[in-house]
Amino acid sequence: MEIDTLAYTKELETGGIDRKTAETLVIAFTKLILPVLVTKADLKHELERLEHRMTLRLGGLLVTGVGIIVALQHFWK
């Protein structure tokens, strides 16, 4: 994600913050906050990965369950 730091600084100044403070706030935001923000695309990708992992785990559980049932039927005869 990119941010127009000059426009952000000017907007802060328009709101009544002096230029030095506005610049400091913009620098702090871009260095400390911006790197940890998550976009919709990030969330979508992570949800897709999670869905894939859960599908694989459910499939593994089903195969294991069927295997246990077949084994029990075989040994119970």
ChimeraX commands (.cxc) that place a marker at each C-alpha (Angstrom):
marker #1 position 0.00,0.00,0.00 radius 0.5
marker #1 position 1.34,3.40,-0.89 radius 0.5
marker #1 position 0.48,6.76,0.58 radius 0.5
marker #1 position 0.92,10.28,-0.74 radius 0.5
marker #1 position 2.92,11.65,2.18 radius 0.5
marker #1 position 2.90,15.20,0.85 radius 0.5
marker #1 position -0.90,15.24,0.55 radius 0.5
marker #1 position -1.18,13.65,4.00 radius 0.5
marker #1 position 1.10,16.31,5.50 radius 0.5
marker #1 position -0.86,19.11,3.80 radius 0.5
marker #1 position -4.13,17.66,5.06 radius 0.5
marker #1 position -2.80,17.64,8.62 radius 0.5
marker #1 position -1.68,21.24,8.20 radius 0.5
marker #1 position -5.13,22.16,6.91 radius 0.5
marker #1 position -6.51,20.66,10.11 radius 0.5
marker #1 position -4.40,23.04,12.19 radius 0.5
marker #1 position -1.27,20.99,12.90 radius 0.5
marker #1 position 2.02,22.82,12.38 radius 0.5
marker #1 position 4.26,21.59,9.54 radius 0.5
marker #1 position 6.98,20.00,11.71 radius 0.5
marker #1 position 4.43,18.04,13.75 radius 0.5
marker #1 position 2.56,17.02,10.60 radius 0.5
marker #1 position 5.78,15.75,9.01 radius 0.5
marker #1 position 6.66,13.83,12.17 radius 0.5
marker #1 position 3.21,12.24,12.26 radius 0.5
marker #1 position 3.43,11.24,8.59 radius 0.5
marker #1 position 6.90,9.73,9.06 radius 0.5
marker #1 position 5.76,7.80,12.13 radius 0.5
marker #1 position 2.67,6.56,10.30 radius 0.5
marker #1 position 4.58,5.38,7.24 radius 0.5
marker #1 position 7.33,3.70,9.27 radius 0.5
marker #1 position 5.34,2.19,12.15 radius 0.5
marker #1 position 1.69,1.80,11.17 radius 0.5
marker #1 position 1.55,1.41,7.40 radius 0.5
marker #1 position 3.74,-1.74,7.30 radius 0.5
marker #1 position 1.32,-3.65,9.55 radius 0.5
marker #1 position -1.93,-2.59,7.89 radius 0.5
marker #1 position -3.82,-5.32,6.07 radius 0.5
marker #1 position -5.59,-4.81,2.76 radius 0.5
marker #1 position -8.74,-6.55,1.51 radius 0.5
marker #1 position -6.57,-8.48,-0.94 radius 0.5
marker #1 position -4.35,-9.67,1.94 radius 0.5
marker #1 position -7.37,-10.87,3.87 radius 0.5
marker #1 position -8.88,-12.60,0.84 radius 0.5
marker #1 position -5.62,-14.41,0.10 radius 0.5
marker #1 position -5.23,-15.51,3.72 radius 0.5
marker #1 position -8.83,-16.73,3.89 radius 0.5
marker #1 position -8.31,-18.75,0.69 radius 0.5
marker #1 position -5.18,-20.34,2.18 radius 0.5
marker #1 position -7.07,-21.14,5.38 radius 0.5
marker #1 position -9.96,-22.65,3.41 radius 0.5
marker #1 position -7.52,-24.84,1.49 radius 0.5
marker #1 position -5.81,-26.04,4.68 radius 0.5
marker #1 position -9.15,-26.80,6.35 radius 0.5
marker #1 position -10.33,-28.72,3.27 radius 0.5
marker #1 position -7.17,-30.84,3.34 radius 0.5
marker #1 position -7.54,-31.52,7.07 radius 0.5
marker #1 position -11.20,-32.48,6.71 radius 0.5
marker #1 position -10.29,-34.80,3.85 radius 0.5
marker #1 position -7.60,-36.38,5.98 radius 0.5
marker #1 position -10.03,-36.87,8.85 radius 0.5
marker #1 position -12.59,-38.48,6.55 radius 0.5
marker #1 position -10.01,-40.87,5.09 radius 0.5
marker #1 position -8.80,-41.76,8.58 radius 0.5
marker #1 position -12.35,-42.28,9.82 radius 0.5
marker #1 position -13.25,-44.53,6.91 radius 0.5
marker #1 position -10.02,-46.47,7.42 radius 0.5
marker #1 position -10.81,-47.03,11.09 radius 0.5
marker #1 position -14.35,-48.20,10.29 radius 0.5
marker #1 position -13.10,-50.62,7.61 radius 0.5
marker #1 position -10.41,-51.96,9.98 radius 0.5
marker #1 position -12.92,-52.46,12.78 radius 0.5
marker #1 position -15.32,-54.29,10.46 radius 0.5
marker #1 position -12.48,-56.50,9.24 radius 0.5
marker #1 position -11.33,-57.46,12.74 radius 0.5
marker #1 position -14.83,-57.82,14.21 radius 0.5
marker #1 position -15.79,-60.67,11.86 radius 0.5
marker link #1:1,2 radius 0.2
marker link #1:2,3 radius 0.2
marker link #1:3,4 radius 0.2
marker link #1:4,5 radius 0.2
marker link #1:5,6 radius 0.2
marker link #1:6,7 radius 0.2
marker link #1:7,8 radius 0.2
marker link #1:8,9 radius 0.2
marker link #1:9,10 radius 0.2
marker link #1:10,11 radius 0.2
marker link #1:11,12 radius 0.2
marker link #1:12,13 radius 0.2
marker link #1:13,14 radius 0.2
marker link #1:14,15 radius 0.2
marker link #1:15,16 radius 0.2
marker link #1:16,17 radius 0.2
marker link #1:17,18 radius 0.2
marker link #1:18,19 radius 0.2
marker link #1:19,20 radius 0.2
marker link #1:20,21 radius 0.2
marker link #1:21,22 radius 0.2
marker link #1:22,23 radius 0.2
marker link #1:23,24 radius 0.2
marker link #1:24,25 radius 0.2
marker link #1:25,26 radius 0.2
marker link #1:26,27 radius 0.2
marker link #1:27,28 radius 0.2
marker link #1:28,29 radius 0.2
marker link #1:29,30 radius 0.2
marker link #1:30,31 radius 0.2
marker link #1:31,32 radius 0.2
marker link #1:32,33 radius 0.2
marker link #1:33,34 radius 0.2
marker link #1:34,35 radius 0.2
marker link #1:35,36 radius 0.2
marker link #1:36,37 radius 0.2
marker link #1:37,38 radius 0.2
marker link #1:38,39 radius 0.2
marker link #1:39,40 radius 0.2
marker link #1:40,41 radius 0.2
marker link #1:41,42 radius 0.2
marker link #1:42,43 radius 0.2
marker link #1:43,44 radius 0.2
marker link #1:44,45 radius 0.2
marker link #1:45,46 radius 0.2
marker link #1:46,47 radius 0.2
marker link #1:47,48 radius 0.2
marker link #1:48,49 radius 0.2
marker link #1:49,50 radius 0.2
marker link #1:50,51 radius 0.2
marker link #1:51,52 radius 0.2
marker link #1:52,53 radius 0.2
marker link #1:53,54 radius 0.2
marker link #1:54,55 radius 0.2
marker link #1:55,56 radius 0.2
marker link #1:56,57 radius 0.2
marker link #1:57,58 radius 0.2
marker link #1:58,59 radius 0.2
marker link #1:59,60 radius 0.2
marker link #1:60,61 radius 0.2
marker link #1:61,62 radius 0.2
marker link #1:62,63 radius 0.2
marker link #1:63,64 radius 0.2
marker link #1:64,65 radius 0.2
marker link #1:65,66 radius 0.2
marker link #1:66,67 radius 0.2
marker link #1:67,68 radius 0.2
marker link #1:68,69 radius 0.2
marker link #1:69,70 radius 0.2
marker link #1:70,71 radius 0.2
marker link #1:71,72 radius 0.2
marker link #1:72,73 radius 0.2
marker link #1:73,74 radius 0.2
marker link #1:74,75 radius 0.2
marker link #1:75,76 radius 0.2
marker link #1:76,77 radius 0.2
view
